[in-house]
Amino acid sequence: MDKFDQHILAELKKDARQSVSTLAEKVSLSRSAVSDRIKRMEQNGVIRGYQVLLSESQKSAVSAYFEIQHRCGRCADVMHVFRAIPEVMTCHGISGEMDLLVYVKTESMQRLHQIRELLDAELDVIKIRTHVVMSEWINNLG
C-alpha cells in the first residue's frame, strides 16, 4: 500500500458513501485510478466491506461498560471469564481502583443482566460497576 491507497482508505473511513469522483479529487488521482485501487484493496481483503453504523438512539441493542476489580495476581489470569462471553467487544486493563474496563454489546437489557449476574458469580471478581450507554456523541473507531 502506498500513500495514495492510505489516503483513499482514510477518506473512505470518513465517508464510505462519497463518490469515486470526489475521492479522486481529494487524493489527486484520476477516477479510474481510484476505482482500480479500491477494487484491488477489496479483492486483497484490505477493504472487507462497508457497513451502516446506527446512532445509539436507533439501536434496539444495549451497550454497557463494566468496571471490574478482581483478586487475581495478573489480569491475564481472569481473561478466560471474558473470552467466554461472546458479547464482550473489548477488555482493557486500566489504572486506578478498578482493574479492567469491559465493553459489552447485547441484544437486550435482559441479556445484559444475565452477563452481570454471571460476572457477579465469578469468585475472582471482587467488584463490578455497570455503566449503560445512553447515547453516542463521538465515535472515531468505526
C-alpha positions in Angstrom: 0.0 0.0 0.0 1.4 3.3 -1.0 0.5 6.8 0.2 -2.4 7.1 -2.3 -4.0 3.8 -1.0 -3.6 5.1 2.6 -5.2 8.4 1.6 -8.1 6.7 -0.1 -8.6 4.5 3.0 -8.5 7.5 5.3 -11.2 9.2 3.1 -13.4 6.1 3.0 -13.2 5.8 6.8 -14.6 9.3 7.0 -17.3 8.7 4.4 -17.6 5.4 2.5 -20.5 6.7 0.5 -18.6 9.5 -1.2 -18.4 9.2 -5.0 -15.3 8.0 -6.8 -15.1 11.4 -8.4 -15.0 13.1 -5.0 -12.3 10.7 -3.8 -10.3 11.2 -6.9 -10.3 14.9 -6.4 -9.3 14.6 -2.8 -6.4 12.2 -3.4 -5.2 13.9 -6.7 -5.7 10.8 -8.9 -8.0 10.0 -11.9 -11.4 8.4 -11.3 -10.3 5.2 -13.0 -7.1 5.0 -10.9 -9.1 5.4 -7.6 -11.7 2.9 -8.8 -8.9 0.4 -9.7 -7.2 0.9 -6.3 -10.5 0.4 -4.4 -11.3 -2.7 -6.4 -7.7 -4.1 -5.7 -8.0 -3.4 -2.0 -11.4 -5.1 -1.9 -10.0 -8.2 -3.7 -6.9 -8.3 -1.5 -9.0 -8.1 1.7 -7.7 -4.8 2.8 -11.3 -3.5 2.5 -13.5 -6.2 3.8 -16.8 -4.5 3.4 -18.9 -1.4 4.1 -21.4 -1.0 7.0 -24.1 1.2 8.3 -23.5 2.4 11.9 -26.6 3.4 13.7 -26.6 6.0 16.5 -27.2 4.6 19.9 -30.7 6.0 20.0 -31.7 4.0 16.9 -30.4 0.7 18.2 -32.6 -1.9 19.9 -29.5 -3.5 21.4 -27.9 -2.4 24.7 -24.3 -1.4 25.3 -22.5 -1.1 28.6 -19.2 -0.7 30.2 -18.3 -2.9 33.2 -15.5 -1.7 35.5 -14.1 -4.8 37.1 -11.9 -5.3 40.1 -10.5 -8.8 40.5 -8.4 -10.8 43.0 -6.0 -12.5 40.6 -2.3 -11.7 40.6 -2.5 -10.7 36.9 -5.3 -9.5 34.6 -4.4 -12.3 32.2 -5.5 -14.9 34.8 -9.1 -13.7 34.7 -9.4 -13.3 30.9 -11.0 -16.7 30.4 -14.1 -15.3 32.0 -14.5 -12.5 29.5 -13.4 -14.6 26.5 -16.3 -17.0 27.2 -18.9 -14.2 26.8 -19.5 -13.5 23.1 -21.0 -10.1 23.7 -17.7 -8.8 25.1 -16.3 -6.4 22.5 -13.3 -5.1 24.3 -11.5 -5.6 27.6 -8.8 -3.2 28.7 -6.5 -3.1 31.7 -6.9 0.3 33.4 -5.2 2.2 36.2 -6.9 3.2 39.4 -9.1 1.4 41.8 -10.6 -0.9 39.2 -8.5 -3.3 37.1 -10.5 -3.8 33.8 -12.8 -1.8 31.6 -15.0 -4.2 29.6 -17.3 -3.1 26.8 -20.3 -5.3 26.1 -23.0 -5.2 23.4 -26.1 -7.2 23.9 -29.4 -7.7 22.2 -31.4 -6.8 25.3 -31.4 -5.4 28.8 -32.3 -8.9 30.0 -29.1 -10.4 28.4 -27.0 -7.6 29.9 -28.5 -8.5 33.3 -27.6 -12.2 32.7 -24.0 -11.2 31.9 -23.8 -9.1 35.0 -25.1 -11.9 37.1 -22.6 -14.3 35.5 -19.8 -11.9 36.4 -21.1 -11.5 40.0 -21.0 -15.3 40.4 -17.3 -15.4 39.5 -15.1 -15.9 42.6 -12.2 -13.9 41.1 -14.4 -10.9 40.5 -14.5 -8.7 43.6 -16.4 -5.6 42.4 -18.4 -4.5 39.4 -19.6 -1.1 38.3 -22.0 -1.0 35.3 -22.4 2.0 33.0 -25.1 1.6 30.4 -24.5 3.6 27.2 -27.4 6.1 26.8 -26.1 7.9 23.7 -23.1 8.1 21.5 -21.7 11.6 20.6 -18.4 10.8 19.0 -17.1 7.5 17.6 -13.9 7.7 15.5 -13.3 3.9 15.8 -15.8 2.9 13.1 
